[in-house]
Amino acid sequence: MARGRARLPARPRRSVTVRVYQSGLLADPRPGAPHGYRSVPRELGARVRAIRAVCDRHAVPPLAAALQFPLGHPAVVTVVVGARAPHEIAESAGLLAHPIPPAFWAELKALGLLPEEAPRP
């Protein structure tokens, strides 16, 4: 859910597919948690807190939103999930199946936390 970066085109061209990997900023809410091997910039930390607040209002686990969001784009075919233990793989599978109400994605867009044109899962 990064802002200010190149975005995928709304419709994939040719047969190009995308695999998504990120450090999991939503997964680690500690102040000073690393992001891209650096400390989280203040503005990005504020965005994460705002996204987590929307998650709380809709009873959506932040990890479920983080795992499901990229899969809403037609070019994304894989989301790489890190796991340190076997039970984390089962947890991730459950989060991929966790129901997320359309109102959750709509609120993220209304608050400017997601681009309006971003496809949703």
SULWO-V922609 format. One record per residue. SS is DSSP state (@ for helix, = for strand, . for the rest). PSI is psi in degrees with one decimal (NA if undefined). OMEGA is omega in radians with two decimals (* if undefined). Layout:
# SULWO-V922609
ss=SS psi=PSI omega=OMEGA
ss=SS psi=PSI omega=OMEGA
This chain:
# SULWO-V922609
ss=. psi=34.8 omega=-3.10
ss=. psi=149.8 omega=-3.14
ss=. psi=145.4 omega=3.06
ss=. psi=10.5 omega=3.10
ss=. psi=164.3 omega=3.09
ss=. psi=139.3 omega=-3.13
ss=. psi=153.7 omega=3.06
ss=. psi=143.6 omega=3.07
ss=. psi=151.3 omega=-3.11
ss=. psi=-36.2 omega=3.10
ss=. psi=126.3 omega=-3.13
ss=. psi=142.7 omega=3.08
ss=. psi=142.4 omega=3.14
ss=. psi=-138.5 omega=-3.12
ss=. psi=35.9 omega=-3.13
ss=. psi=132.6 omega=3.07
ss=. psi=162.7 omega=-3.07
ss== psi=139.7 omega=3.01
ss== psi=133.1 omega=-3.03
ss== psi=131.6 omega=3.03
ss=. psi=136.6 omega=3.08
ss=. psi=162.9 omega=-3.03
ss=. psi=-12.8 omega=3.07
ss=. psi=45.0 omega=-3.10
ss=@ psi=-38.8 omega=3.11
ss=@ psi=-24.8 omega=-3.09
ss=@ psi=-23.5 omega=-3.05
ss=. psi=89.4 omega=-3.02
ss=. psi=4.3 omega=-3.11
ss=. psi=139.8 omega=3.00
ss=. psi=134.6 omega=-3.14
ss=. psi=6.7 omega=3.10
ss=. psi=142.6 omega=-3.10
ss== psi=152.1 omega=3.07
ss== psi=116.5 omega=-3.10
ss=. psi=36.1 omega=3.11
ss=. psi=16.9 omega=3.07
ss== psi=169.1 omega=3.04
ss== psi=152.9 omega=-3.09
ss=. psi=125.5 omega=3.06
ss=. psi=148.7 omega=-3.07
ss=@ psi=-46.4 omega=-3.11
ss=@ psi=-41.1 omega=3.13
ss=@ psi=-39.1 omega=3.08
ss=@ psi=-39.2 omega=3.11
ss=@ psi=-39.7 omega=3.10
ss=@ psi=-44.2 omega=-3.13
ss=@ psi=-44.0 omega=3.11
ss=@ psi=-39.1 omega=3.12
ss=@ psi=-41.8 omega=3.11
ss=@ psi=-42.8 omega=3.13
ss=@ psi=-34.4 omega=3.10
ss=@ psi=-40.4 omega=3.09
ss=@ psi=-41.2 omega=3.08
ss=@ psi=-46.2 omega=-3.14
ss=@ psi=-43.8 omega=-3.11
ss=@ psi=-30.9 omega=-3.08
ss=. psi=6.9 omega=-3.11
ss=. psi=43.0 omega=3.12
ss=. psi=120.1 omega=3.06
ss=. psi=131.4 omega=-3.14
ss=@ psi=-35.9 omega=3.13
ss=@ psi=-34.4 omega=3.09
ss=@ psi=-44.2 omega=3.12
ss=@ psi=-43.4 omega=-3.11
ss=@ psi=-37.3 omega=3.14
ss=@ psi=-37.7 omega=-3.05
ss=@ psi=-32.1 omega=-3.05
ss=@ psi=-51.1 omega=-3.09
ss=@ psi=-26.8 omega=-3.12
ss=@ psi=-6.6 omega=3.06
ss=@ psi=-18.8 omega=-3.13
ss=. psi=132.8 omega=-3.07
ss=. psi=-21.1 omega=-3.14
ss=. psi=-17.0 omega=-3.09
ss== psi=122.1 omega=-3.12
ss== psi=-16.1 omega=-3.08
ss== psi=139.7 omega=2.95
ss== psi=121.6 omega=-3.13
ss=. psi=123.8 omega=-3.10
ss=. psi=128.0 omega=3.08
ss=. psi=143.9 omega=3.10
ss=. psi=137.5 omega=3.09
ss=. psi=-17.6 omega=-3.09
ss=. psi=153.5 omega=-3.10
ss=@ psi=-37.5 omega=-3.11
ss=@ psi=-24.2 omega=3.13
ss=@ psi=-27.8 omega=3.09
ss=@ psi=-45.1 omega=3.10
ss=@ psi=-39.4 omega=3.09
ss=@ psi=-46.6 omega=-3.13
ss=@ psi=-40.7 omega=3.11
ss=@ psi=-41.1 omega=3.10
ss=@ psi=-39.3 omega=3.14
ss=@ psi=-32.0 omega=3.08
ss=@ psi=-27.4 omega=-3.13
ss=@ psi=-5.6 omega=-3.10
ss=. psi=127.8 omega=-3.14
ss=. psi=130.9 omega=3.09
ss=. psi=121.1 omega=-3.09
ss=. psi=145.1 omega=3.09
ss=@ psi=-29.8 omega=3.14
ss=@ psi=-28.2 omega=3.10
ss=@ psi=-52.2 omega=-3.13
ss=@ psi=-38.2 omega=3.13
ss=@ psi=-41.0 omega=3.13
ss=@ psi=-40.0 omega=3.09
ss=@ psi=-41.4 omega=3.11
ss=@ psi=-43.1 omega=-3.12
ss=@ psi=-32.7 omega=-3.14
ss=. psi=0.6 omega=-3.14
ss=. psi=17.5 omega=3.13
ss=. psi=-14.9 omega=3.00
ss=. psi=143.5 omega=3.05
ss=. psi=143.7 omega=-3.12
ss=. psi=-37.3 omega=-3.07
ss=. psi=-2.7 omega=-3.11
ss=. psi=127.6 omega=3.08
ss=. psi=148.2 omega=3.11
ss=. psi=155.6 omega=-3.13
ss=. psi=NA omega=*
